[in-house]
Amino acid sequence: MAPMEKARIYIDSEPIDVKERRLTGAQLRALVTPPADNLWRDINDAQDHLVEPTEPVAIENNMRFFTDRPRVIYIDKVPYEVRTAALTGTQLRHLATPPVPAGHGIWKDIQDDLDDPIETGEIVAVINGDRFFTKPLPLKKIHVTVNRRPVTVHGAEQTGLSIKETAIAQSVPIKMDFLLSRKDGLRFKPVGDTENIRVRKDDEFRANDGDDNS
């Protein structure tokens, strides 16, 4: 009798070759180290199925399972323990201490490859030892006006002082001690030098030496 070909299955994204055509939940749990307490079968477009220890499973090529066994992943070389086979981009960001800031991207470390940063809702499969890294994203150019003159700022996170510094660097005739305000509806509201604001495209600012901005 010809030897039975092995089937490749995946547990927590790890490929495992098995020759058996039927395994119980307990046998599947024992295929990984350390053995898993709970194991689910990954079912496309349906709720995943919890496989009981005594439940027999007919093995098919490329079947996928995941467990809740602990695994350690690294974000910027710092180890973090998780008990899931998949995390969203948001969960990865908040797993780190402190959380990855909005102006930074997070990537999975893949040898000889550098993909786009992981998106907020993107689901990422994780296995023990996976490494992720973060770094600042290029700052987006945003076009605003200061005293009706065009000014380009880099990044949405600004302060009143940084707006004035950028405007002066781009030849707007104002001084650093001028009072800054931003148009909000029909009026202009003051923006303090140390006040953190989020700049939007086409924002209108005024800067003067103390006259009323209303």
ABEGO torsion letter per residue (X at the ends): XBBBBBBBBBBGGBBBBBABABBBAAAAAAABOBBBABBBBBBBGBBBBBBBAABBBBBBBGBBBBBABBBBBBBGGBBBBBBBABBBAAAAAAABOBBBBAABBBBBBBBGBBBBBBBAABBBBBBBGBBBBBBBBBBBBBBBBBGGBBBBBBEABBBAAAAAAAAAAAGBBBBAABBBBBBBEABBBBBBAABBBBBBBGBBBBBBAGBBAX
